[in-house]
Amino acid sequence: MRKFLVTLGLAIAALIGINLLASLAYTRFDLTEDHRFTLSDQAIHIASKFEKPVIVDVLLDGKLPPEFAKLRTETDQILEEFAAENNNIKFSFVDPLEDAGQTENVMAELQALGLRPAQVTVEENGKVSQEIVFPWALVNYDNKTVKVPLLKNKLGSTTEERVNNSVQQLEYAFADAFAKITVKEKKQVAVIKGNGELEDIYLADFLTALREYYNIGAITLDSVATNPQKTLDQLKGYDLALIAKPTEAFTDGEKYVMDQFIVNGGKSIWLIDQVNMELDSLLNEQGKAIALPIDLNLTDFFFRYGVRFNPDLVNDMYFTQIVLATGEGSASQYNPVPWFYHPMVFPKTDHPIVDNLEALRFQFTGSIDILANEYKKEILLTSSPLSRLEGVPKQISLDIINNPPPKEHYNNGNKPLAVLVSGKFGSAFKNRVKPLKLTGVSDQGTRENQMLVISDGDLIKNQIRNGRPLELGYDKWTNNYYGNKEFLLNSVNYLLDDNGLINIRNKKVAIPFLDSKKVVEQKSMWQVLNIGVPVALTLVFGLLFNFYRRRKYGR
């Protein structure tokens, strides 16, 4: 008895000692093959900035469809990792639709906050039902709230792919939200005006989202004509210039000011239309309109950087839809129809800007040529393999909807639509007579720089309803969402990111799923294996043990 008590005492002492050591040297081990629960250094750095409690409310709880239950589990585990890095991070899961009597009111309130629900078709025991889920989280810190989308709903994705895409982005989604809510010193983004660019109301949604990361100001190039030095000095105070669908030609002086901004290290995003064509023109001109080239006087400017915008239109069999009215008065019907001049563009690379991105919608876009020079060019977006180019001037008619060209004519695809140019940029005016006298200018940049060129100005244009801007990427006519907004936000973040946040998007995660077909086919077999075999083994063991006892002690 004494020996037993000594052994028990030693065991208790060892247990207490192990717990004391664990409290002093706490650690976690990620044994998953893809290390999906190991936070990147960038994410840890961002999470460490919280000095006061940050509350994360995740709207995923209650009875959830299987795919969302998996998403809830993965969200819980990634938030545990963040909380382990900073104990100021607190999180909880709530079911916003728990009170059945308040479902409609709660849904209306959540949608008013911009939290779109997901409708899920659930099939169980031969019965099909529709479930509504709000796959969102709200990060609250210091009287500020940031919305975090948890679901990546890529067009055409299977259930497994949708969950994989979503889980893959969880670390980035929360790190991005934490970065937004803690940022103190914002970089500067200039919206260039003065050459017929898009009006503010058409940029409203994108600029609103951009303000969460950066300070935004307007620079009007009209002032180059009267005070070019002041314009350049003001522009140099910004980190990135955004040029959204100019429609009037740039003067050589305006080009030189932009050129010197770029040579001195300023990043830039150019959304350029080389063809004047709008859908409204077709609808207002009885279904026909002439597409004409636009001369923006920028050909020599972009030639220096190794790209050329072509005056053509992409006609693509991977298209988005437009809505046309048929009938008159109260008998009018609105039907979605294919529109070959509005390509649906799927990213085909794993570049951080476009990795795991939803399909984008381009409208009357042209192509970009890549020219050989010392700068690096990365093609981020292209037309589909089943596309072709059409030169302008050209008459565009709605008749193409009912009489599309033969499929064999679509044999000139994969045309570049968005290109990232990198290098130590030299001046487009090197060895040329300068159009202006400026101080602080240079013919050759001394640091690495980047610019993004996109062959569609409407990519950044949000629609309007009742005089108010809608979310960028949302089409009010078809009720479809496209990835335009995320692409452009990623682009700005990539160009200006100095903490490596965008690189978290490269993390690859693979979530194992059961094969639902095999589950149905092999249901009985696995029930027998999981229930019958253990019972049978228990009976056999009991019989053998009883037989052994009788033989040993029955003599």
Secondary structure, 3 states (H helix, E strand, C coil): CHHHHHHHHHHHHHHHHHHHHHHHCCCCCCCCCCCCCCCCHHHHHHHCCCCCCEEEEECCCCCCCHHHHHHHHHHHHHHHHHHHHCCCEEEEECCCCCCHHHHHHHHHHHHHCCCCCEEEEEEECCEEEEEEECCEEEEEECCEEEEEECCCCCCCCCHHHHHHHHHHCHHHHHHHHHHHHHCCCCCEEEEEECCCCCCHHHHHHHHHHHCCCCEEEEEEHHHHHCCHHHHHHHHCCCCEEEEECCCCCCCHHHHHHHHHHHHCCCEEEEECCCEECCHHHHHHCCCEEEEEECCCCCHHHHHCCCEEECCEEEEECCEEEEEEEECCHHHCEEEEEEEEEEEEECCCCCCCCCCCCCCEECCCCCCEEECCCCCEEEEEEECCCCEEEEECCEEEEHHHHCCCCCHHHCCCCCCEEEEEEEECCECCCCCCCCCCCCCCCCCECCCCEEEEEECCHHHHCCCEECCEECCCCEECCCCEECCHHHHHHHHHHHHHCCCCHHHHHHCCCCCCCCCHHHHHHCHHHHHHHHHHHHHHHHHHHHHHHHHHHHHHHCC
